[in-house]
Amino acid sequence: MTTGKTSRRVRSGVGALVAGAMLLVATGCDDFFEIRTPNIIDASTVDPVADGTMFSRSAFQNFASSYGDWIVNTAWFTAEAWVGDTFPTRNEFGRRLVDDRNGTWNGVWSGMARAVASAEQVAEILSGEPGTELDVARVSFSSGFGMMLQGEGMCSSTFRQEGGEPGGEFTPDQMLEAAITRFDQAIALGGQASGTEATNIVNAARIGKGRALLQLGRNTEAAAAVSGVPTSFVFNIPYVDDAGNRGRLGNGVFLFSAGGSRESLVVPDPYRAFNDPRITFIDAGRDAQDGVLRFWSQRKYDNWAAPIPAGSGLMARYIEVEARQNAAEMLAFVNQRRAAGNQAPIATTNMTELMAELMAQSSRDFWLEGKRMGDWTRNPNAVPGIIPPGDNYYKPAVGTVSNQTCLPLPFAERNANPNISGG
């Protein structure tokens, strides 16, 4: 039975959720629900509590569809990948000169903001409804992860408030604190549900919480948050190769790779020189989309349906080791990771050297997983391979590299949001 409170929520906000659900219908996700007339839903007939699983999965898919795009553009920003593209807006990422009116960035941020907003809306609708614990845990993780990524990489951001109100402008720390609240909710409600998915969400949320706490400098809490995550654990974001809807359902990193729609994600010379089995690539036999860079294409995700990790036991161990700052433990760990890359062990107790090596190994283990941006903003002097300000861009005709260290809140949001100065 739907409560009066929920009914009011339905009238005020179900339209956006129905739009997301329509995408699921159009792509044949008939295990979510059945409908007599495909692609047409009468909002007045929808009960978002009864259909909470459908809506929570739709919101989760909003996150999945924005995740790859976020990874690609932050990879360009941190020289984890090179920009083999003609678009000036994309080359701004490689030059670390992203203007707040950059249309590409507005699209990337808007996709992630939409993912957070839809997850927040579903959580608000289902809050307190019996039997929806797993659904709320799912969207709480989605929302928390999106907020965490913004807190790691943006100069400031914003997100949907209760009742659909636009938020104010929040600092990175405020975004991370909001993410922790959502991860805590995912942990609590996932713990009340049963089954493999619930367990996986709980572990993934613990990793997200630890990652956010580490970014905030709350190291003891960060280590505690991830301590129970099994080392073998991996939380993959799934994708589907649906030729008619790859933009929403397909792997967004593959989209920019050989065989994708825009062949412009180039594996940089330094990464190729590692000769590390964790950095997989091919020579595509042609130039990238820009006609300038040779197209060395990543093979970590080699098709539209390849999953992207959003958390793992290995990441949990990285969080613990960095948080505890124990030289002997860190040395043993980095030598374990060096062995994974066919590198000889090192011998040092100097914490500056050890942190640099930890970040170097992180750059290899989590290559193209959206983690390097947070590593760099948290440890700006330890992350290797960041192009110094003033150096020539790897396409010298385009210009030099700037000194930007975080991505701006897009002007379109600042201008339209009445709760942000200038709106």
C-alpha positions as semicolon CSV with decimal commas, in nm:
position;residue;x (nm);y (nm);z (nm)
1;M;0,000;0,000;0,000
2;T;0,119;0,347;-0,085
3;T;0,111;0,606;0,190
4;G;-0,028;0,953;0,141
5;K;0,321;1,091;0,185
6;T;0,448;0,873;-0,095
7;S;0,156;0,969;-0,317
8;R;0,250;1,333;-0,285
9;R;0,604;1,248;-0,381
10;V;0,478;1,058;-0,685
11;R;0,282;1,355;-0,817
12;S;0,574;1,591;-0,775
13;G;0,857;1,381;-0,908
14;V;0,767;1,058;-1,082
15;G;0,802;1,201;-1,431
16;A;1,179;1,200;-1,428
17;L;1,186;0,846;-1,296
18;V;0,942;0,730;-1,561
19;A;1,168;0,880;-1,827
20;G;1,456;0,674;-1,693
21;A;1,242;0,363;-1,677
22;M;1,137;0,411;-2,039
23;L;1,499;0,371;-2,139
24;L;1,506;0,037;-1,964
25;V;1,192;-0,072;-2,148
26;A;1,335;0,040;-2,480
27;T;1,645;-0,172;-2,431
28;G;1,459;-0,490;-2,345
29;C;1,518;-0,506;-1,969
30;D;1,191;-0,695;-1,930
31;D;1,305;-0,867;-1,613
32;F;1,242;-0,536;-1,434
33;F;0,875;-0,517;-1,529
34;E;0,635;-0,592;-1,814
35;I;0,426;-0,340;-2,003
36;R;0,169;-0,387;-2,276
37;T;0,268;-0,090;-2,491
38;P;0,647;-0,068;-2,517
39;N;0,806;0,273;-2,465
40;I;0,485;0,433;-2,334
41;I;0,418;0,471;-1,961
42;D;0,131;0,663;-1,808
43;A;0,284;0,833;-1,502
44;S;-0,050;0,826;-1,320
45;T;-0,042;0,444;-1,321
46;V;0,307;0,413;-1,172
47;D;0,359;0,327;-0,808
48;P;0,728;0,405;-0,740
49;V;0,727;0,197;-0,420
50;A;0,587;-0,114;-0,586
51;D;0,825;-0,053;-0,875
52;G;1,110;0,055;-0,649
53;T;1,351;-0,204;-0,787
54;M;1,294;-0,083;-1,141
55;F;1,352;0,278;-1,042
56;S;1,658;0,204;-0,832
57;R;1,812;0,007;-1,117
58;S;1,734;0,290;-1,357
59;A;1,909;0,536;-1,124
60;F;2,203;0,298;-1,092
61;Q;2,220;0,282;-1,472
62;N;2,236;0,662;-1,481
63;F;2,551;0,632;-1,273
64;A;2,690;0,350;-1,487
65;S;2,638;0,547;-1,808
66;S;2,818;0,853;-1,668
67;Y;3,108;0,665;-1,504
68;G;3,307;0,588;-1,819
69;D;3,284;0,946;-1,942
70;W;3,412;1,070;-1,606
71;I;3,703;0,826;-1,620
72;V;3,803;0,933;-1,972
73;N;3,803;1,305;-1,907
74;T;3,983;1,287;-1,572
75;A;4,235;1,051;-1,735
76;W;4,305;1,319;-1,994
77;F;4,333;1,580;-1,719
78;T;4,592;1,380;-1,523
79;A;4,789;1,247;-1,825
80;E;4,669;0,895;-1,752
81;A;4,567;0,909;-2,118
82;W;4,644;1,146;-2,405
83;V;4,382;1,338;-2,601
84;G;4,382;1,214;-2,959
85;D;4,090;1,439;-3,049
86;T;4,036;1,753;-3,254
87;F;3,778;1,909;-3,021
88;P;3,930;2,212;-2,844
89;T;3,708;2,135;-2,544
90;R;3,871;1,792;-2,509
91;N;4,222;1,924;-2,560
92;E;4,153;2,165;-2,272
93;F;4,152;1,858;-2,047
94;G;4,494;1,747;-2,166
95;R;4,626;2,100;-2,114
96;R;4,461;2,132;-1,770
97;L;4,292;2,450;-1,890
98;V;3,924;2,359;-1,858
99;D;3,704;2,666;-1,871
100;D;3,374;2,663;-1,684
101;R;3,198;2,720;-2,020
102;N;3,360;2,408;-2,171
103;G;3,071;2,225;-2,337
104;T;3,231;1,882;-2,308
105;W;3,285;1,926;-1,935
106;N;2,930;2,054;-1,889
107;G;2,806;1,731;-2,047
108;V;3,033;1,511;-1,835
109;W;2,938;1,685;-1,511
110;S;2,568;1,699;-1,602
111;G;2,566;1,323;-1,658
112;M;2,713;1,258;-1,314
113;A;2,489;1,521;-1,151
114;R;2,186;1,359;-1,313
115;A;2,296;1,022;-1,178
116;V;2,323;1,162;-0,826
117;A;1,991;1,348;-0,855
118;S;1,797;1,042;-0,973
119;A;1,952;0,827;-0,699
120;E;1,864;1,089;-0,439
121;Q;1,508;1,107;-0,570
122;V;1,458;0,731;-0,553
123;A;1,604;0,718;-0,201
124;E;1,367;0,995;-0,093
125;I;1,062;0,821;-0,240
126;L;1,145;0,483;-0,090
127;S;1,274;0,604;0,246
128;G;1,113;0,406;0,529
129;E;0,909;0,184;0,298
130;P;0,928;-0,180;0,413
131;G;1,096;-0,424;0,176
132;T;1,292;-0,156;-0,013
133;E;1,619;-0,186;0,181
134;L;1,819;-0,327;-0,111
135;D;1,679;-0,071;-0,353
136;V;1,771;0,219;-0,125
137;A;2,114;0,067;-0,059
138;R;2,170;0,047;-0,437
139;V;2,088;0,412;-0,502
140;S;2,268;0,531;-0,188
141;F;2,585;0,370;-0,320
142;S;2,530;0,529;-0,663
143;S;2,474;0,874;-0,515
144;G;2,765;0,842;-0,273
145;F;3,006;0,731;-0,543
146;G;2,908;1,021;-0,770
147;M;2,949;1,271;-0,487
148;M;3,284;1,118;-0,395
149;L;3,417;1,154;-0,750
150;Q;3,313;1,518;-0,754
151;G;3,472;1,578;-0,413
152;E;3,798;1,423;-0,533
153;G;3,825;1,616;-0,856
154;M;3,619;1,936;-0,859
155;C;3,692;2,279;-0,715
156;S;3,329;2,292;-0,598
157;S;3,003;2,122;-0,690
158;T;2,635;2,092;-0,601
159;F;2,363;1,829;-0,583
160;R;1,986;1,787;-0,557
161;Q;1,833;1,856;-0,217
162;E;1,524;1,702;-0,057
163;G;1,205;1,775;-0,247
164;G;1,396;1,842;-0,566
165;E;1,536;2,175;-0,453
166;P;1,865;2,277;-0,616
167;G;2,162;2,278;-0,381
168;G;2,404;2,554;-0,301
169;E;2,771;2,550;-0,394
170;F;2,958;2,293;-0,188
171;T;3,330;2,261;-0,124
172;P;3,512;1,933;-0,201
173;D;3,510;1,846;0,169
174;Q;3,134;1,903;0,188
175;M;3,079;1,677;-0,112
176;L;3,291;1,407;0,050
177;E;3,103;1,435;0,379
178;A;2,774;1,400;0,190
179;A;2,915;1,094;0,014
180;I;3,005;0,933;0,347
181;T;2,647;0,979;0,468
182;R;2,519;0,796;0,159
183;F;2,776;0,518;0,194
184;D;2,674;0,474;0,558
185;Q;2,313;0,437;0,446
186;A;2,412;0,181;0,181
187;I;2,606;-0,015;0,444
188;A;2,323;-0,008;0,698
189;L;2,040;-0,096;0,458
190;G;2,245;-0,342;0,256
191;G;2,322;-0,516;0,582
192;Q;1,949;-0,556;0,643
193;A;1,894;-0,719;0,303
194;S;1,997;-1,067;0,197
195;G;2,174;-1,208;-0,105
196;T;2,493;-1,160;-0,300
197;E;2,407;-0,817;-0,437
198;A;2,340;-0,680;-0,089
199;T;2,675;-0,813;0,035
200;N;2,853;-0,666;-0,265
201;I;2,693;-0,325;-0,217
202;V;2,795;-0,322;0,148
203;N;3,159;-0,401;0,065
204;A;3,165;-0,150;-0,222
205;A;3,017;0,118;0,005
206;R;3,282;0,044;0,269
207;I;3,550;0,104;0,007
208;G;3,382;0,424;-0,109
209;K;3,355;0,544;0,249
210;G;3,721;0,464;0,314
211;R;3,822;0,644;-0,002
212;A;3,624;0,956;0,096
213;L;3,761;0,951;0,452
214;L;4,116;0,916;0,322
215;Q;4,059;1,216;0,094
216;L;3,945;1,413;0,399
217;G;4,259;1,317;0,592
218;R;4,067;1,107;0,845
219;N;4,310;0,821;0,815
220;T;4,221;0,613;1,120
221;E;3,855;0,610;1,020
222;A;3,947;0,530;0,659
223;A;4,146;0,222;0,757
224;A;3,866;0,106;0,986
225;A;3,602;0,150;0,714
226;V;3,768;-0,096;0,476
227;S;3,918;-0,343;0,724
228;G;3,653;-0,609;0,669
229;V;3,658;-0,605;0,288
230;P;3,795;-0,935;0,148
231;T;4,112;-0,894;-0,059
232;S;3,955;-1,100;-0,341
233;F;3,649;-0,873;-0,364
234;V;3,574;-0,681;-0,687
235;F;3,266;-0,467;-0,747
236;N;3,212;-0,433;-1,121
237;I;2,977;-0,190;-1,293
238;P;2,815;-0,402;-1,568
239;Y;2,761;-0,290;-1,927
240;V;2,574;-0,431;-2,227
241;D;2,654;-0,423;-2,597
242;D;2,321;-0,305;-2,733
243;A;2,396;-0,160;-3,077
244;G;2,096;0,070;-3,057
245;N;2,176;0,218;-2,716
246;R;2,550;0,202;-2,656
247;G;2,566;0,557;-2,527
248;R;2,363;0,461;-2,221
249;L;2,434;0,090;-2,179
250;G;2,786;0,046;-2,319
251;N;3,128;0,092;-2,162
252;G;3,209;0,463;-2,190
253;V;3,587;0,410;-2,195
254;F;3,560;0,171;-2,488
255;L;3,360;0,440;-2,670
256;F;3,687;0,637;-2,708
257;S;3,898;0,331;-2,789
258;A;3,970;0,128;-3,104
259;G;3,636;-0,003;-3,227
260;G;3,440;0,260;-3,035
261;S;3,254;0,560;-3,170
262;R;3,525;0,824;-3,111
263;E;3,876;0,683;-3,134
264;S;4,064;0,941;-2,930
265;L;4,178;0,788;-2,598
266;V;4,552;0,736;-2,652
267;V;4,777;0,537;-2,420
268;P;5,062;0,777;-2,333
269;D;5,427;0,703;-2,412
270;P;5,525;0,677;-2,041
271;Y;5,255;0,419;-1,970
272;R;5,351;0,211;-2,274
273;A;5,716;0,224;-2,164
274;F;5,628;0,058;-1,832
275;N;5,605;-0,282;-2,004
276;D;5,363;-0,368;-1,725
277;P;5,098;-0,640;-1,771
278;R;4,850;-0,414;-1,591
279;I;4,875;-0,162;-1,879
280;T;4,730;-0,339;-2,181
281;F;4,716;-0,172;-2,523
282;I;4,747;-0,226;-2,895
283;D;4,879;-0,030;-3,189
284;A;4,559;0,029;-3,382
285;G;4,760;0,069;-3,701
286;R;4,642;0,423;-3,764
287;D;4,637;0,770;-3,616
288;A;4,385;0,873;-3,353
289;Q;4,086;1,088;-3,445
290;D;4,299;1,404;-3,444
291;G;4,530;1,272;-3,718
292;V;4,831;1,372;-3,506
293;L;4,891;1,107;-3,238
294;R;4,955;0,744;-3,323
295;F;4,654;0,551;-3,197
296;W;4,781;0,333;-2,917
297;S;4,449;0,209;-2,782
298;Q;4,382;0,070;-2,434
299;R;4,272;-0,294;-2,404
300;K;4,176;-0,302;-2,038
301;Y;3,818;-0,270;-2,162
302;D;3,815;-0,429;-2,506
303;N;3,444;-0,425;-2,590
304;W;3,121;-0,238;-2,521
305;A;3,013;-0,492;-2,257
306;A;3,336;-0,493;-2,056
307;P;3,267;-0,414;-1,686
308;I;3,446;-0,132;-1,503
309;P;3,552;-0,184;-1,141
310;A;3,419;0,066;-0,887
311;G;3,589;-0,087;-0,588
312;S;3,799;-0,389;-0,493
313;G;3,975;-0,558;-0,207
314;L;4,299;-0,437;-0,361
315;M;4,176;-0,079;-0,337
316;A;4,083;-0,143;0,026
317;R;4,439;-0,257;0,095
318;Y;4,575;0,060;-0,070
319;I;4,353;0,269;0,155
320;E;4,471;0,083;0,466
321;V;4,839;0,108;0,377
322;E;4,825;0,478;0,294
323;A;4,615;0,555;0,600
324;R;4,836;0,370;0,850
325;Q;5,162;0,531;0,730
326;N;5,371;0,239;0,856
327;A;5,700;0,223;0,666
328;A;5,755;-0,152;0,698
329;E;5,398;-0,231;0,596
330;M;5,411;0,012;0,304
331;L;5,742;-0,127;0,179
332;A;5,613;-0,484;0,186
333;F;5,296;-0,380;0,004
334;V;5,463;-0,176;-0,271
335;N;5,710;-0,458;-0,337
336;Q;5,415;-0,695;-0,373
337;R;5,261;-0,459;-0,628
338;R;5,595;-0,407;-0,805
339;A;5,616;-0,784;-0,848
340;A;5,276;-0,774;-1,016
341;G;5,429;-0,540;-1,273
342;N;5,749;-0,740;-1,320
343;Q;5,954;-0,481;-1,129
344;A;6,240;-0,553;-0,892
345;P;6,185;-0,486;-0,521
346;I;6,305;-0,166;-0,358
347;A;6,457;-0,111;-0,016
348;T;6,385;0,213;0,165
349;T;6,227;0,336;0,487
350;N;6,195;0,695;0,368
351;M;5,823;0,777;0,381
352;T;5,842;1,034;0,101
353;E;5,996;0,774;-0,129
354;L;5,752;0,507;-0,017
355;M;5,450;0,731;-0,074
356;A;5,574;0,815;-0,424
357;E;5,611;0,444;-0,496
358;L;5,266;0,369;-0,353
359;M;5,114;0,631;-0,582
360;A;5,316;0,498;-0,878
361;Q;5,176;0,150;-0,821
362;S;4,826;0,289;-0,771
363;S;4,854;0,459;-1,111
364;R;4,919;0,119;-1,264
365;D;4,680;-0,098;-1,064
366;F;4,386;0,140;-1,109
367;W;4,469;0,269;-1,454
368;L;4,153;0,401;-1,620
369;E;3,939;0,335;-1,313
370;G;3,887;0,701;-1,212
371;K;4,115;0,689;-0,906
372;R;4,419;0,890;-1,016
373;M;4,244;1,228;-0,983
374;G;4,184;1,171;-0,613
375;D;4,537;1,038;-0,562
376;W;4,679;1,354;-0,719
377;T;4,463;1,606;-0,533
378;R;4,538;1,423;-0,208
379;N;4,912;1,368;-0,271
380;P;5,010;1,632;-0,527
381;N;5,385;1,579;-0,489
382;A;5,378;1,199;-0,495
383;V;5,174;1,107;-0,804
384;P;5,408;1,052;-1,102
385;G;5,363;1,159;-1,461
386;I;5,173;1,484;-1,407
387;I;5,286;1,726;-1,677
388;P;5,436;2,036;-1,509
389;P;5,267;2,373;-1,573
390;G;5,432;2,561;-1,857
391;D;5,562;2,250;-2,034
392;N;5,469;2,191;-2,394
393;Y;5,154;1,994;-2,453
394;Y;5,227;1,661;-2,623
395;K;5,077;1,832;-2,928
396;P;5,298;2,147;-2,922
397;A;5,097;2,321;-3,192
398;V;4,803;2,335;-2,951
399;G;4,989;2,518;-2,671
400;T;5,132;2,454;-2,326
401;V;5,001;2,289;-2,010
402;S;4,838;2,511;-1,748
403;N;4,840;2,490;-1,368
404;Q;4,481;2,379;-1,306
405;T;4,445;2,116;-1,034
406;C;4,067;2,076;-1,011
407;L;3,768;2,097;-1,242
408;P;3,527;2,392;-1,218
409;L;3,155;2,389;-1,152
410;P;3,012;2,448;-1,502
411;F;2,891;2,799;-1,575
412;A;2,558;2,663;-1,700
413;E;2,483;2,528;-1,353
414;R;2,612;2,836;-1,175
415;N;2,407;3,061;-1,400
416;A;2,082;2,863;-1,375
417;N;2,092;2,760;-1,008
418;P;1,914;3,021;-0,791
419;N;2,088;2,890;-0,478
420;I;2,436;2,963;-0,610
421;S;2,576;3,314;-0,620
422;G;2,526;3,453;-0,968
423;G;2,224;3,232;-1,035
